[in-house]
């Protein structure tokens, strides 16, 4: 396959899987009620409740940024604060959206350890100050899988959740790549979310074979009070919502979301195993999902760019990031590795 047809830059580069397109096509066959009062949205919500083994409240929005910002704004008032790892997407890549939608909530950041928020950071920020001049901690947020391609175990989530609960804080999860974490950890959705202490989470579809849109899941139903109004006010209530929600029926039926994620993870492992055998290449983090972070020689980076490969060097904690997706082929990985060897003047 032409290496310019597929890239290892981001799973956002990938297209839409056939099953999702088919679900959207089916949703398009007839008229349906608007604003989520349709069969497809009802079915998607039912499937999510079934997969997560929980009578949760489910909503759908257009983007991951809106998903994170609106869930945190629902939890926090303007004088509250959110505790996060310094690599968190809400800190580095959402243009201040959580603070904007909450009316001013601040984010306190702790140095990430392999992409993860240390549990002790919760205690530190809560106990740092308690006077009314200090934004009162109200929520903790974690990302699964993390911005460094690592995954929280259920035990690690539970450790953070227990501390959060002891200080009356809520635990929110950015699950843009939650399916990749599930495939990696081999847990059920429930075990890696509400059973571990997560109160509310975003559940990504666009990075796993979807077209656009994310699901928002409130395991604590009291936190979802009047959330529909927040979606409407922020421009995130789609009039033809079935074209977002129907994608999740395509992804969730027959566990396609897990198969897509497992394939992406396997391609990342294949890439990592071969990359680390090259001279001058060092993996920066364990490869537990579909991202590979590495330090590579400058001459190799320049060669790869010259030959048409694209990659990020500002995500995570240094180095460059390569990312696989639901439809990354072995041929793409092999073509990339072949160019790596050529760039280092190694035998093919």
N, C-alpha and C positions, 0 to 999 in steps of 0.2 A: 504494500500500500504506500502511496505517495505520502511522505512524512508531513507534507503541508496539508494533507486532508485531515489528519489527526494531530493534536498537540498534547504536550504534557504540562501545560501551563495551569489549567484550572478545570475542575469539573463543570464550571459554568460554560466552558467552551463546547461541551457535548450537546448533541441534539436531543430529541424527544423519542423515547422508546415506543415501539409500535403499539403496545398494549394501551399506553396512555392516549395516543392519538386515536385509537379505536374507541376508547371510552368517551373522549370528547366528541367524536363523530356520532356516537350513539346519543349523546346528550343533545346533539344538534338536530336530530331527526324530526322532532315535534316541538310545538310550543310548550312552555313550562312556566310556572309561576316565577316571579322575580324575587330578588333580594334574599335568596336562600330558602324560600318556601317551596321547594321543588323536591322531586323524588331523588335526584342525584345527590343533593346535599344531605338529605336524610339518610341515604344509603351510606355515604362516606362517613358521616358521624357514627352510624351504627357499627361500621367496620372498625373504626378507630376505638370505639368502646369495647368491641369484642377483642381486638388485638391487645389492648391495654388492660383488659379484665377489670374495667372500672366504669361506673356510671358518671362520667366526666362531662363537663361542658366543652363544646368544640366550636371553634370559629375558624374562618378562612380569610386571609388577607393576601395582597398581591406580592409583597416582598418580605425578605428576612429582616431587613432593617425595621420595617413597620411592625413586624411580629415581635421583635425584641423590645422596641421602644414602647409599644402600646401595652405589653404585658407588664413591663416595669412601671410605666405611668399608672397603670391600674392599681398597683401595689403601693406606690409612693405618692406622697403629697410634695409640694415644692420644697418643704424644709427637711425632707428626708434625704438619705444617701444610700448608695448601692455599693457593696463590696465586691471587687472583681480582681482577677489576675491582670497584670499589666499588659498581657498579650491578647486580652479578650477582644473580640470583634466590636463590642459596644464601645470599647475604649479607643481602638485604633482605626476603625473603618466605618463608622456610622455617623460621622459628621455632627456629633453632638445630639443626635436624634432622641436618645432617652431623656436627656435634660430638657430638650425642647418640648416634647410631648407631656412631660410631667410638670412643666412649668418652672423648672429650676433645680430639680434633684441633682446632687453631685455624685460622682463616682470616685470612691477611694480605691486605689490600686495597690496590690502587693506583688512583689517579684514572683513571677511564675516559676515553678519547679517542673521542668520538662512539659511546659504548657499548662500545668495544673495550678489551681489556687490552693495554697497550703491551708489546712484547716485552722491552724493557729492564727492565721491572719484575721479570721472572724473575731476571735477573742481580742486581738490587739486593737482593732479599730473600734470595737464596742467599748472597750475599757480605756481607750486613750483619753477621752473626755466625755463628760456627761452634762456639761452646762448648756444653756439654751443658745449660746453663741456658735455652737458646733452643729453641723447638719446631722440630725439624728439617724443612725443606721436603721434601715428598715428591711433591706433585701440583700441577699447574697445571690450572685449569678455565677454559673459555671457553664462551660462549653463542652459539648459531647458530639463527636470527637473534638479534641482541642485544636487550637490554631497551630500547634506544632505536630499534629498528626498522632498524638497519643490519646489513650482512652482512660477515663475514670472507671475503676471497678465499682461494683455495687457497694463494697465495703468502704471505699474512699468517699463515695457520695454520702453514705450513711454517717460517716464521721463528721462531715461538714454539716449535714442536716441536723444532727444532734446538737452541735454547738449553736447553730442558727436558732433552733427551737428553744434552747435554754435562755436565749436573749430575746425571744419573741420576734424573731426575724423570719421572713419568708425565703424560700429557696426557689429560684427560677433557673431553668436550664435552657440554654441556646442549643437546640437540637437540629441545627442545619444539616449536620451529617450524623444524626442519631442512628440511622440505619447502618452506617459503616461501623459504628461502635457496637451495635447489636451483633453484627456478623463477626466482629473481632472477639467480643467477650463471650459470645454464645449464651447469652442470657435472653430471657423473655423481655418484651417491652416493659411489662409491669415491674420485673425485678430490677431493671436499670432506671426506673423512674419513680413512681409514687411509692412503691414498696421500699425504696431506699430513702425516701423522704422528700422527693421533689414535689413542690406545691403546684407549679405551673410550668409549662414548657412549650417551646416551639418545635414543630415536627416538620423537617424539611422535605420537600418534594422536588424542587427545581434542580438540585444537585444530584439527584438520583434517578434521572430519567423523565422527570416532569418538564412541563413547558414553563410554567410560572406559578407562583403562589406557595404559601406555607399554611400549615394548620397550627392553631393555637389550642392547647389543651389545658384546661383548668381542672386539676384533680381535687382541689379545694373549691367547691362550688360557690362558697360564700365570697371568694375573691372575684368571681365573675359577675357580680351584681351590676347590672346596667352596662355591661361591657359592649353590648350592641350599639349603644349610643356613642361610645368612644370610637368604635369602628366607623360609624356613619360620619361623625364630626371630623375625623381625620382623613376622610376620602377613601377609606379602605373597605367600605361595604359595596361590593360589586352588584350592579343591578342584574347582571346575568351571572350570578355567582356559581351556577352549575358548571360553568366552564373552568372554574378553579377546582371545585369540589370533586367533579367527576374524574379528574386526574388521579385523585387518591383512591377511588374505587379501582381504577386500573392498576395502580401500584400495590394495593393491599390484597387484592384477590389473588389467591394461590401464592401468596408470599413473594410476589415479584420484587418488592422493595428489598427483601433480604438477598435474593439472588443477584440483583443488580449490585448491591453493596458488596457482597462477597466477591463478585468478579473484580470490581474495582480494587478491593483490598489485595486480592491475589496478584493482580498486575503490578501493584505497588511493591509487593514483596519480591516479585521476580526482578523488578527494576533495582531494588535496593541490594539484593544478593549479588547481582552482577556489578553494580556500581562500586561497591565497597572493595571489589577485587582490583580496581584500577589504581595505579600509582598516583598518589597525591590527592585521592578522594577520601573524605572522611564523613561518615554519617553523623549528624548532629543529635538526632533523637531516635528512640526506638520506632520502628515502622509498625504501627498497630492498626492503622486504617488505610486511607488511600493517598496519603501525602508522604513524600520523601524529602527530607531536608538534608543538605550536604554542603560541605566545603569542597570546592573544586578549584583546580589551578586557573588563574586568570586567562591563560592562553587557551585553555579548553573552553571556558565560558565565551570568549571572543569567537572561537571557531564555531561553536554551536550556534551562536547568533548569526554568524555569517552564512551558515548553511541552512538557515530558516527555522531553527527551533526558538521558541519563546519560553521564558520562565520569569518568575518573580524573584527579586532579591531583597524585598522589604517586608516580607511577612514572616512572623515568628521571631526568632532570635539569631539573626545573622545567616550567612550562607545563602544558598539558592533553594527554591522549592520546586519540586516536580510533582505533579498530581495526576493520578489516573482517574478514569470515570467508568460508568456502567458499560460503556461500549469500547473502551480501549482494547485494541487487539494485541496479541503477542507479536505480530509483525511490526506494529508501531514501536513497541518496546525494543525489539531486536534492531530495528533500523536506527533508533536513537543510540543504542549501545554501540552499534557499528560506527556511527559518526563520532562517538566518544573515543573509541579506539583510534580512529583516524586522526582525530585532533591531538591525541597524545603520541602519535607516530608508533602505534603498536600494531602487531600483526592482526589481520582481520579475523 
